[in-house]
């Protein structure tokens, strides 16, 4: 069921926020340090563990898979928005660095696409 995916997502997020706050306290920063990243990694590990070790219902696996697939793009979009706001308030160098990173990523697409040809079998 989808509710198990939500429960797993909630557990991973709460655990990640707790560990991120703990890391921030340990290094003397009053912020969450890597909590969302820890939550994402834990979600990936637990969702892959559930399909191979726990022998869950197919409907339950579908719910967990759905929320695992939804979580990462949402977090990336939230982080991208925060980075854009910070870049605009920081000055031109941050904006130029962001544009250069995006341009380099787009330039890598054809190169990476050449490596992927011929390795997949869709039959």
Backbone as a printed PyTorch tensor [residue, N CA C, xyz], in Angstrom:
tensor([[[  0.8240,  -1.1720,   0.0000],
         [  0.0000,   0.0000,   0.0000],
         [  0.8690,   1.2360,   0.0000]],

        [[  0.2990,   2.3170,  -0.5050],
         [  1.0290,   3.5720,  -0.5890],
         [  1.3730,   4.0970,   0.8010]],

        [[  0.5510,   3.7920,   1.7890],
         [  0.7800,   4.2950,   3.1420],
         [  2.1100,   3.8030,   3.7170]],

        [[  2.5460,   2.6050,   3.3420],
         [  3.8420,   2.1200,   3.8150],
         [  4.9810,   2.9330,   3.2100]],

        [[  4.8000,   3.3670,   1.9780],
         [  5.8010,   4.2390,   1.3690],
         [  5.8970,   5.5690,   2.0910]],

        [[  4.7510,   6.1160,   2.4870],
         [  4.7380,   7.3690,   3.2370],
         [  5.3770,   7.1700,   4.6040]],

        [[  5.0910,   6.0530,   5.2530],
         [  5.6840,   5.7770,   6.5620],
         [  7.2020,   5.6480,   6.4620]],

        [[  7.6750,   4.9510,   5.4420],
         [  9.1170,   4.8030,   5.2510],
         [  9.7660,   6.1510,   4.9530]],

        [[  9.1280,   6.9370,   4.1070],
         [  9.6270,   8.2670,   3.7840],
         [  9.6810,   9.1440,   5.0270]],

        [[  8.6410,   9.0990,   5.8380],
         [  8.6080,   9.9000,   7.0660],
         [  9.7040,   9.4810,   8.0350]],

        [[  9.8770,   8.1730,   8.2070],
         [ 10.9330,   7.6900,   9.0940],
         [ 12.3010,   8.1730,   8.6170]],

        [[ 12.5640,   8.0310,   7.3160],
         [ 13.8680,   8.4390,   6.7810],
         [ 14.0900,   9.9370,   6.9520]],

        [[ 13.0410,  10.7320,   6.7230],
         [ 13.1850,  12.1770,   6.8570],
         [ 13.4300,  12.5780,   8.3060]],

        [[ 12.6670,  12.0130,   9.2360],
         [ 12.8670,  12.3450,  10.6450],
         [ 14.2480,  11.9150,  11.1340]],

        [[ 14.6710,  10.7270,  10.7320],
         [ 15.9950,  10.2450,  11.1220],
         [ 17.0910,  11.1300,  10.5210]],

        [[ 16.9240,  11.4990,   9.2530],
         [ 17.9100,  12.3510,   8.5940],
         [ 18.0120,  13.7270,   9.2380]],

        [[ 16.8700,  14.3180,   9.5760],
         [ 16.8750,  15.6210,  10.2340],
         [ 17.5310,  15.5200,  11.6080]],

        [[ 17.2310,  14.4600,  12.3390],
         [ 17.8420,  14.2680,  13.6630],
         [ 19.3630,  14.1450,  13.5440]],

        [[ 19.8300,  13.3120,  12.6290],
         [ 21.2730,  13.1150,  12.4690],
         [ 21.9370,  14.3940,  11.9470]],

        [[ 21.2640,  15.0940,  11.0280],
         [ 21.8060,  16.3580,  10.5180],
         [ 21.9330,  17.4090,  11.6040]],

        [[ 20.9250,  17.5160,  12.4730],
         [ 21.0130,  18.4470,  13.6010],
         [ 22.1100,  18.0410,  14.5730]],

        [[ 22.2490,  16.7360,  14.8000],
         [ 23.2980,  16.2430,  15.6790],
         [ 24.6840,  16.5550,  15.1020]],

        [[ 24.8580,  16.3500,  13.8070],
         [ 26.1360,  16.6910,  13.1700],
         [ 26.4220,  18.1880,  13.2570]],

        [[ 25.3950,  19.0000,  13.0500],
         [ 25.5750,  20.4430,  13.1710],
         [ 26.0120,  20.8500,  14.5580]],

        [[ 25.4170,  20.2410,  15.5700],
         [ 25.7950,  20.5290,  16.9500],
         [ 27.2230,  20.0820,  17.2360]],

        [[ 27.6000,  18.9130,  16.7070],
         [ 28.9550,  18.3990,  16.9550],
         [ 30.0420,  19.2710,  16.3490]],

        [[ 29.7660,  19.8620,  15.1940],
         [ 30.7970,  20.7040,  14.5690],
         [ 30.6340,  22.1810,  14.9170]],

        [[ 29.6320,  22.5040,  15.7440],
         [ 29.4770,  23.8670,  16.2250],
         [ 28.7210,  24.7870,  15.2900]],

        [[ 27.8920,  24.2490,  14.4390],
         [ 27.0930,  25.0500,  13.5210],
         [ 25.6420,  24.9310,  13.9520]],

        [[ 24.9320,  26.0340,  13.9920],
         [ 23.5280,  25.9830,  14.3910],
         [ 22.6580,  25.7710,  13.1610]],

        [[ 22.8510,  24.6280,  12.5100],
         [ 22.0970,  24.2980,  11.3040],
         [ 22.0840,  22.7900,  11.1270]],

        [[ 21.2010,  22.3490,  10.2610],
         [ 21.1270,  20.9390,   9.8970],
         [ 22.1950,  20.6880,   8.8410]],

        [[ 23.1020,  19.7790,   9.1150],
         [ 24.2100,  19.5120,   8.2010],
         [ 23.9900,  18.1600,   7.5250]],

        [[ 23.5030,  18.1910,   6.3060],
         [ 23.3650,  16.9690,   5.5240],
         [ 22.2030,  16.0850,   5.8810]],

        [[ 21.2290,  16.5790,   6.6240],
         [ 20.1170,  15.7480,   7.0540],
         [ 19.2830,  15.2170,   5.9060]],

        [[ 19.0330,  16.0600,   4.9130],
         [ 18.2290,  15.6280,   3.7710],
         [ 18.9850,  14.5960,   2.9470]],

        [[ 20.2740,  14.7850,   2.7880],
         [ 21.0850,  13.8060,   2.0660],
         [ 21.1440,  12.4690,   2.7830]],

        [[ 21.2590,  12.5170,   4.0970],
         [ 21.2450,  11.2830,   4.8850],
         [ 19.8980,  10.5840,   4.7300]],

        [[ 18.8200,  11.3580,   4.7540],
         [ 17.4860,  10.7820,   4.5790],
         [ 17.3380,  10.1410,   3.1990]],

        [[ 17.8710,  10.7940,   2.1650],
         [ 17.7840,  10.2310,   0.8120],
         [ 18.5530,   8.9250,   0.7160]],

        [[ 19.7500,   8.8860,   1.2600],
         [ 20.5420,   7.6560,   1.2180],
         [ 19.8730,   6.5320,   2.0010]],

        [[ 19.3350,   6.8700,   3.1710],
         [ 18.6390,   5.8660,   3.9690],
         [ 17.4050,   5.3430,   3.2420]],

        [[ 16.6840,   6.2290,   2.5740],
         [ 15.5030,   5.8090,   1.8150],
         [ 15.8840,   4.8750,   0.6710]],

        [[ 16.9530,   5.1910,  -0.0180],
         [ 17.4140,   4.3230,  -1.1100],
         [ 17.8100,   2.9520,  -0.5670]],

        [[ 18.5580,   2.9460,   0.5320],
         [ 19.0000,   1.6720,   1.1180],
         [ 17.8160,   0.8430,   1.5960]],

        [[ 16.9000,   1.4690,   2.3360],
         [ 15.7650,   0.7230,   2.8830],
         [ 14.7860,   0.2700,   1.8120]],

        [[ 14.5940,   1.0780,   0.7700],
         [ 13.6650,   0.6510,  -0.2810],
         [ 14.2570,  -0.4940,  -1.0930]],

        [[ 15.5510,  -0.5010,  -1.2910],
         [ 16.1790,  -1.6340,  -1.9860],
         [ 16.2360,  -2.8600,  -1.0850]],

        [[ 16.4340,  -2.6580,   0.1970],
         [ 16.4460,  -3.7670,   1.1460],
         [ 15.0780,  -4.4290,   1.2210]],

        [[ 14.0270,  -3.6150,   1.1750],
         [ 12.6890,  -4.1760,   1.3110],
         [ 12.3420,  -5.0930,   0.1460]],

        [[ 12.7950,  -4.7700,  -1.0440],
         [ 12.4380,  -5.6150,  -2.1860],
         [ 13.2340,  -6.9070,  -2.2220]],

        [[ 14.4320,  -6.9070,  -1.6720],
         [ 15.2480,  -8.1170,  -1.7670],
         [ 15.1770,  -9.0070,  -0.5200]],

        [[ 14.9680,  -8.4370,   0.6540],
         [ 15.0680,  -9.2140,   1.8860],
         [ 13.7360,  -9.4510,   2.6000]],

        [[ 12.7930,  -8.5120,   2.4880],
         [ 11.6150,  -8.5780,   3.3450],
         [ 10.4270,  -9.3300,   2.7500]],

        [[ 10.4200,  -9.5960,   1.4640],
         [  9.3180, -10.3270,   0.8130],
         [  7.9730,  -9.6710,   1.0970]],

        [[  7.8140,  -8.4290,   0.6620],
         [  6.5820,  -7.6840,   0.8790],
         [  5.5770,  -7.9610,  -0.2260]],

        [[  4.3240,  -7.5740,   0.0440],
         [  3.2820,  -7.6320,  -0.9720],
         [  3.6830,  -6.7960,  -2.1810]],

        [[  3.2950,  -7.1690,  -3.3850],
         [  3.5940,  -6.3220,  -4.5490],
         [  2.9900,  -4.9180,  -4.4320]],

        [[  1.8060,  -4.8090,  -3.8270],
         [  1.1770,  -3.4890,  -3.6610],
         [  1.9930,  -2.6420,  -2.6930]],

        [[  2.5040,  -3.2520,  -1.6340],
         [  3.3360,  -2.5340,  -0.6760],
         [  4.6280,  -2.0760,  -1.3270]],

        [[  5.2510,  -2.9440,  -2.1090],
         [  6.4740,  -2.5670,  -2.8130],
         [  6.2220,  -1.4350,  -3.7900]],

        [[  5.0570,  -1.4380,  -4.4250],
         [  4.7110,  -0.3620,  -5.3510],
         [  4.6030,   0.9640,  -4.6080]],

        [[  3.9810,   0.9570,  -3.4240],
         [  3.8760,   2.1770,  -2.6290],
         [  5.2240,   2.7030,  -2.1870]],

        [[  6.0760,   1.8030,  -1.7420],
         [  7.4160,   2.2100,  -1.3240],
         [  8.2090,   2.7280,  -2.5190]],

        [[  8.0970,   2.0390,  -3.6450],
         [  8.7900,   2.4850,  -4.8530],
         [  8.3100,   3.8430,  -5.3310]],

        [[  6.9970,   4.0790,  -5.2450],
         [  6.4440,   5.3640,  -5.6690],
         [  7.0140,   6.5100,  -4.8610]],

        [[  6.9830,   6.3880,  -3.5270],
         [  7.4660,   7.4760,  -2.7000],
         [  8.9780,   7.6050,  -2.7410]],

        [[  9.6780,   6.5230,  -2.9820],
         [ 11.1310,   6.6180,  -3.1710],
         [ 11.4440,   7.4020,  -4.4360]],

        [[ 10.6670,   7.1540,  -5.4780],
         [ 10.8890,   7.8580,  -6.7420],
         [ 10.4790,   9.3270,  -6.6420]],

        [[  9.4780,   9.6430,  -5.8320],
         [  8.9970,  11.0210,  -5.7150],
         [  9.8770,  11.8790,  -4.8160]],

        [[ 10.5050,  11.2860,  -3.8420],
         [ 11.2290,  12.0480,  -2.8290],
         [ 12.4490,  12.7650,  -3.4130]],

        [[ 13.2390,  12.0630,  -4.1700],
         [ 14.4920,  12.6380,  -4.6560],
         [ 14.2580,  13.8360,  -5.5730]],

        [[ 13.3690,  13.7780,  -6.5840],
         [ 13.1580,  14.9830,  -7.4080],
         [ 12.6010,  16.1710,  -6.6220]],

        [[ 11.7620,  15.9010,  -5.6310],
         [ 11.2120,  17.0010,  -4.8360],
         [ 12.3200,  17.6780,  -4.0430]],

        [[ 13.1830,  16.9030,  -3.4270],
         [ 14.2740,  17.4770,  -2.6380],
         [ 15.2550,  18.2220,  -3.5320]],

        [[ 15.5500,  17.6770,  -4.6950],
         [ 16.4480,  18.3600,  -5.6230],
         [ 15.8500,  19.6930,  -6.0650]],

        [[ 14.5490,  19.7130,  -6.3420],
         [ 13.8930,  20.9640,  -6.7350],
         [ 13.9180,  21.9880,  -5.6020]],

        [[ 13.6940,  21.5410,  -4.3700],
         [ 13.7410,  22.4660,  -3.2340],
         [ 15.1520,  23.0150,  -3.0470]],

        [[ 16.1400,  22.1600,  -3.1560],
         [ 17.5260,  22.6090,  -2.9850],
         [ 17.9330,  23.5530,  -4.1080]],

        [[ 17.4860,  23.2750,  -5.3250],
         [ 17.8110,  24.1490,  -6.4510],
         [ 17.2110,  25.5380,  -6.2480]],

        [[ 16.0030,  25.5900,  -5.7470],
         [ 15.3530,  26.8770,  -5.4970],
         [ 16.1240,  27.6580,  -4.4470]],

        [[ 16.5410,  27.0090,  -3.3760],
         [ 17.2970,  27.6970,  -2.3330],
         [ 18.6240,  28.2040,  -2.8800]],

        [[ 19.2680,  27.4110,  -3.7140],
         [ 20.5490,  27.8270,  -4.2610],
         [ 20.4000,  29.0300,  -5.1810]],

        [[ 19.3000,  29.1040,  -5.9330],
         [ 19.0820,  30.2380,  -6.8190],
         [ 18.8620,  31.5030,  -6.0040]],

        [[ 18.0710,  31.4210,  -4.9520],
         [ 17.8330,  32.5850,  -4.0970],
         [ 19.1430,  33.0460,  -3.4660]],

        [[ 19.9380,  32.1070,  -2.9840],
         [ 21.2300,  32.4650,  -2.3820],
         [ 22.1690,  33.0630,  -3.4220]],

        [[ 22.1460,  32.5460,  -4.6410],
         [ 23.0320,  33.0610,  -5.6870],
         [ 22.6710,  34.4900,  -6.0630]],

        [[ 21.3980,  34.7740,  -6.1980],
         [ 20.9950,  36.1300,  -6.5650],
         [ 21.3360,  37.1340,  -5.4750]],

        [[ 21.3050,  36.7100,  -4.2370],
         [ 21.6250,  37.6330,  -3.1560],
         [ 23.1320,  37.7120,  -2.8920]],

        [[ 23.9100,  36.7920,  -3.4470],
         [ 25.3500,  36.7750,  -3.1790],
         [ 26.1740,  37.5820,  -4.1600]],

        [[ 25.6670,  37.8010,  -5.3490],
         [ 26.4170,  38.5900,  -6.3090],
         [ 26.6380,  37.8570,  -7.6160]],

        [[ 27.3680,  38.5050,  -8.4970],
         [ 27.5490,  38.0020,  -9.8660],
         [ 28.4070,  36.7530,  -9.9560]],

        [[ 29.3900,  36.6080,  -9.1000],
         [ 30.2740,  35.4500,  -9.1920],
         [ 29.5100,  34.1470,  -8.9750]],

        [[ 28.5990,  34.1300,  -8.0180],
         [ 27.7960,  32.9280,  -7.7750],
         [ 26.8940,  32.6290,  -8.9610]],

        [[ 26.3410,  33.6690,  -9.5810],
         [ 25.4670,  33.4840, -10.7380],
         [ 26.2590,  32.9440, -11.9220]],

        [[ 27.4340,  33.4990, -12.1630],
         [ 28.2820,  33.0300, -13.2690],
         [ 28.7280,  31.5930, -13.0320]],

        [[ 29.0760,  31.2520, -11.7940],
         [ 29.4770,  29.8790, -11.4800],
         [ 28.3130,  28.9170, -11.7010]],

        [[ 27.1070,  29.3180, -11.3290],
         [ 25.9340,  28.4700, -11.5560],
         [ 25.6530,  28.2510, -13.0280]],

        [[ 25.7500,  29.3180, -13.8210],
         [ 25.5240,  29.2050, -15.2620],
         [ 26.5970,  28.3200, -15.8890]],

        [[ 27.8390,  28.4470, -15.4480],
         [ 28.9200,  27.6130, -15.9870],
         [ 28.7060,  26.1410, -15.6500]],

        [[ 28.2400,  25.8620, -14.4420],
         [ 27.9810,  24.4660, -14.0580],
         [ 26.8620,  23.8570, -14.8960]],

        [[ 25.8120,  24.6270, -15.1390],
         [ 24.7050,  24.1330, -15.9690],
         [ 25.1770,  23.9230, -17.4030]],

        [[ 25.9530,  24.8610, -17.9440],
         [ 26.4680,  24.7310, -19.3140],
         [ 27.3780,  23.5020, -19.4360]],

        [[ 28.2220,  23.2670, -18.4470],
         [ 29.0920,  22.0940, -18.4840],
         [ 28.2750,  20.8060, -18.4150]],

        [[ 27.2160,  20.8110, -17.6300],
         [ 26.3450,  19.6260, -17.5510],
         [ 25.6750,  19.3550, -18.8870]],

        [[ 25.1650,  20.4120, -19.5300],
         [ 24.5440,  20.2300, -20.8430],
         [ 25.5580,  19.7680, -21.8820]],

        [[ 26.7950,  20.2420, -21.7850],
         [ 27.8250,  19.8350, -22.7330],
         [ 28.2020,  18.3650, -22.5700]],

        [[ 28.0160,  17.8160, -21.3790],
         [ 28.3420,  16.4090, -21.1310],
         [ 27.3010,  15.4360, -21.6530]],

        [[ 26.1010,  15.9120, -21.9450],
         [ 25.0280,  15.0180, -22.3860],
         [ 25.3970,  14.2510, -23.6540]],

        [[ 25.8720,  14.9040, -24.7230],
         [ 26.2340,  14.1230, -25.9210],
         [ 27.3860,  13.1460, -25.6760]],

        [[ 28.3140,  13.5280, -24.8370],
         [ 29.4520,  12.6490, -24.5490],
         [ 28.9790,  11.4080, -23.8010]],

        [[ 28.1450,  11.6000, -22.7890],
         [ 27.6300,  10.4640, -22.0400],
         [ 26.6760,   9.6160, -22.8740]],

        [[ 25.9570,  10.2410, -23.7910],
         [ 25.0390,   9.4920, -24.6540],
         [ 25.8080,   8.5390, -25.5690]],

        [[ 26.9990,   8.9180, -25.9890],
         [ 27.8110,   8.0240, -26.8380],
         [ 28.2450,   6.7770, -26.0820]],

        [[ 28.5340,   6.9290, -24.7950],
         [ 28.9330,   5.7760, -23.9980],
         [ 27.7810,   4.8030, -23.8050]],

        [[ 26.5530,   5.2990, -23.7890],
         [ 25.3910,   4.4630, -23.5410],
         [ 24.8860,   3.7180, -24.7550]],

        [[ 25.3560,   4.0460, -25.9520],
         [ 24.8580,   3.3850, -27.1580],
         [ 25.3560,   1.9560, -27.2290]],

        [[ 24.4410,   1.0600, -27.5760],
         [ 24.8070,  -0.3180, -27.7980],
         [ 24.8970,  -1.1690, -26.5470]],

        [[ 24.7350,  -0.5750, -25.3770],
         [ 24.8430,  -1.3750, -24.1580],
         [ 23.5010,  -1.8640, -23.6600]],

        [[ 22.4030,  -1.2460, -24.1190],
         [ 21.0690,  -1.6580, -23.6720],
         [ 20.4350,  -2.5990, -24.6800]],

        [[ 19.6670,  -3.5160, -24.1670],
         [ 18.9030,  -4.4170, -25.0090],
         [ 17.4350,  -4.2850, -24.6370]],

        [[ 16.6270,  -3.6670, -25.4960],
         [ 15.2120,  -3.4290, -25.2170],
         [ 14.3300,  -4.5550, -25.7020]],

        [[ 14.8900,  -5.6380, -26.1380],
         [ 14.0730,  -6.7180, -26.7140],
         [ 13.5800,  -7.6280, -25.6270]]])
